[in-house]
């Protein structure tokens, strides 16, 4: 049985599989951030030091990052890592806990902790911190309160970051191919 031209054409077009609908790939930006994070995570997991040294380095960096020594935090973190035999690269990474976006909240919190510990809640009102002249007039009292708060918060965060860092590094090494 022969089919005429129209029937053959109809049969050809109806039997061909339809193409799959196009699916948009994930956003480039999202993929880029995810791949960057994964790369850095794997890079840290593959560092040659022991998990304890890596975690000590991270903890010293976090401790140094809690102090208001802008520009010197990384150097202080690396020096402390050298003293406690921690990883210096992880110490540098740990200082990133403080950055231009987190300076004000971290140091405001550290100051409040220092006031609470020293019992000087009414000595300096943080609402008056609207200009640099007021802070300079407060002088040594302000700096003392801030440094006490930084030390306490820094020590607390260092202990927490050591514990979490040690757990994460060990887990990453177990999962490593």
C-alpha positions in Angstrom: 0.0 0.0 0.0 1.5 3.3 -1.0 0.8 6.5 0.8 0.5 9.8 -1.0 2.9 12.6 -0.3 0.7 14.3 2.3 0.2 11.2 4.3 4.0 10.4 4.3 4.8 13.9 5.4 2.3 13.8 8.2 3.6 10.4 9.3 7.2 11.7 9.4 6.4 14.7 11.5 4.2 12.9 14.0 6.6 10.1 14.7 9.6 12.2 15.4 10.3 12.7 19.1 9.7 16.1 20.4 12.7 17.9 21.8 12.9 18.2 25.5 11.9 21.6 26.9 14.9 23.8 27.6 15.8 24.0 31.3 17.7 27.1 32.3 21.0 26.3 33.9 21.6 27.6 37.5 22.7 31.2 37.8 26.3 31.7 37.0 26.8 33.8 40.1 25.4 31.1 42.4 27.5 28.4 40.7 30.6 30.5 41.0 30.2 31.2 44.7 29.4 27.6 45.4 32.4 26.4 43.4 34.7 29.0 45.1 33.5 27.9 48.5 33.9 24.2 47.7 37.4 24.9 46.3 38.5 26.8 49.4 37.0 24.1 51.7 38.9 21.4 49.9 42.1 23.4 49.9 41.9 23.8 53.7 41.0 20.2 54.2 44.1 19.1 52.2 46.6 21.2 54.2 49.4 19.0 55.4 49.3 19.8 59.1 47.5 17.8 61.7 43.8 18.7 62.5 44.9 20.0 65.9 47.5 22.4 64.4 45.0 23.6 61.9 42.3 24.2 64.5 44.9 26.0 66.8 45.8 28.3 63.9 42.1 29.0 63.3 41.5 29.7 67.0 44.5 32.1 67.3 43.3 34.0 64.2 39.7 34.3 65.5 41.2 35.5 68.9 43.3 38.2 67.1 40.4 39.2 64.9 38.4 40.2 67.9 40.8 43.1 68.8 40.6 46.5 67.2 44.1 46.6 65.8 43.1 47.3 62.2 45.8 46.2 59.8 47.7 44.3 62.5 45.2 41.5 63.2 46.7 39.1 60.7 50.2 39.7 61.9 49.1 39.2 65.5 47.2 36.1 64.6 50.2 34.6 62.7 52.5 35.5 65.7 50.2 33.8 68.1 49.9 30.8 65.9 53.7 30.5 65.9 53.7 30.7 69.7 51.1 27.9 70.1 52.4 25.9 67.2 49.3 26.4 65.1 49.0 26.7 61.3 49.8 30.2 60.2 47.6 30.1 57.1 44.6 29.2 59.2 45.5 32.0 61.6 45.3 34.4 58.7 42.0 33.0 57.6 40.6 33.2 61.2 41.2 36.9 61.4 38.6 37.4 58.7 36.0 37.1 61.4 36.3 40.9 61.6 36.0 42.8 58.4 34.6 46.2 57.5 31.1 44.9 57.6 31.4 43.4 61.1 33.7 45.9 62.9 31.0 48.0 64.4 28.8 45.2 65.8 31.8 43.2 67.1 33.4 46.1 68.9 30.1 47.4 70.2 29.4 44.0 71.7 33.0 43.7 73.0 32.6 47.1 74.7 29.3 46.0 76.3 31.0 42.8 77.6 33.9 44.9 79.0 31.5 47.2 80.7 29.6 44.3 82.2 32.8 42.6 83.5 34.3 45.8 84.9 31.0 47.0 86.3 31.2 50.4 84.7 27.9 50.4 82.9 27.2 54.1 83.5 30.8 55.4 82.9 30.5 55.6 79.1 27.3 55.8 77.1 27.6 54.2 73.6 24.9 56.5 72.4 27.4 59.4 72.6 29.7 57.7 70.0 28.5 60.0 67.3 31.9 61.5 66.6 35.6 60.9 67.1 36.1 63.8 69.5 33.8 62.2 72.1 35.7 58.9 71.9 39.1 60.7 72.2 37.8 62.6 75.3 37.0 59.3 76.9 40.6 58.2 76.4 42.1 55.4 78.4 38.9 54.4 80.2 37.3 53.6 76.8 40.3 51.7 75.5 40.6 49.7 78.8 37.0 48.6 78.8 37.1 47.7 75.1 40.3 45.6 75.4 38.9 43.7 78.4 35.8 42.9 76.4 37.8 42.0 73.4 40.0 39.6 75.4 37.0 37.9 77.0 35.0 37.6 73.7 38.1 36.6 71.8 39.0 33.8 74.2 35.4 32.5 74.2 35.3 32.6 70.4 38.7 31.0 70.1 37.6 28.0 72.2 34.4 27.7 70.2 36.2 28.0 66.8 38.9 25.4 67.9 36.2 22.9 68.8 34.1 23.4 65.7 37.2 23.8 63.5 38.7 20.5 64.8 35.4 18.7 64.1 35.0 20.1 60.6 38.6 19.4 59.6 38.4 15.8 60.8 35.2 15.3 59.0 36.5 16.9 55.8 39.5 14.6 55.9 37.4 11.5 56.4 35.3 12.5 53.3 38.4 13.3 51.2 38.8 11.0 48.2 
